Amino acid sequence: MTKKNAIFFSCNERFLFTLCVALLSLKEHNAKLLQNTDVLIYQQGFSEEDKAFVNQILPCKFTEYKFAVETDFNNINFKHFTQLTFARYEIFDLLDTYAKVLYIDVDVMIGGDLSYIFDHFGSKGGVAMCKDTQKGLTLITKNFVKPLPQYDMTVPCYNAGVTLFCDNIPHRQELRMWCYHKTAEWLDNLVCPDQGVVNVMLQQFHVPIEVLPDICNCLPSNPKYLDKDRHDVLIYHCAGGGVRFWTYTYNAPWQKYYQQYLALGGRPHTDKEHAWLKLIKKHNWQRFDFFERSPDPQMHPMRFLKYVLAWPFKYVRRKLSK
């Protein structure tokens, strides 16, 4: 019997709203894919009402998650990231059931058909990720307080926020518990905890990495992230927290899905919005093309200046292309 594929999210009740946005955008762009692809949600703190609410959007399979080994759960990495960031380790065993599992962080918006990822990646080495360019740091040392002398710290870092795992990964049966034990062992030395462990795992077990194009995990450091002229981005990912869709600036595509979530009866988020976003919404400036996806001038003054200078040319080009 041919194994199905799956899409994997992990979430607590705090981020239920952005999980729902991710699912609404997934549903809009992936009707055919979802006919034969399970949606798996590993969760903590969901009520039965929360699960029923999510299932209004898409039928999902829920699993209550628990970190697999004893460790210091008061460590800053568990406070900042929560246990759920490590739920991706469970995917190695899920590959007994599924051929390919696409892990996606919940702070995303899906912009296209994810069949491209399933169809074109994973057959060579079993793992596919995009290179990580956040904050101008590109090597795996960014994931650790101090380098690990037993590993090569000069190799590229891959962003774990979107990862394709396939059932042909070498040494797959060993990987789940290896990742858990190394997380506990290195806990005080980890900065981007799950990402650091997964990147080192690639070295330890000689797992060939396939590099996804940046449209599969478009990060805020990527010029495509706020570019209204791009229509090829498959996954927008507001990694890092500072430029979240719901707090940074007005993002019309994300707001569309968020309004759908609220219309279904979802609870509004309570995160503090940037002054820039508050100003745009207060004066309804989002109706003007300039303000939609405009960088926050207080947080990113040079990015805003570049936007101001380039906007007239891009605006005219968009008008002429219609």
ABEGO torsion letter per residue (X at the ends): XBBBBBBBBBBBAAAAAAAAAAAAAAAAAAAAAAAABBBBBBBBGBBAAAAAAAAAABBBBBBBBBBABBBBAABAAAAAAEAAAAAAAAAAAAAAABABBBBBBABBBBABBAAAAAAABGAAAGBBBBBBABGGBABAAAABABBBAABBAABBBBBAABBBBBAABBGAAAAAAAAAAAAAAAAAABABAAAAAAAAAAAAAGBBBBBBBAAABBBAABAAAABAABAABABBBBBGGAABAAAABBBAAAAAAAAAAAAAGBBBBABBBBAAAAAAAAAGAAABAAABGBBBAAABAAAAAAAAAAAAAAAAAAAAAX
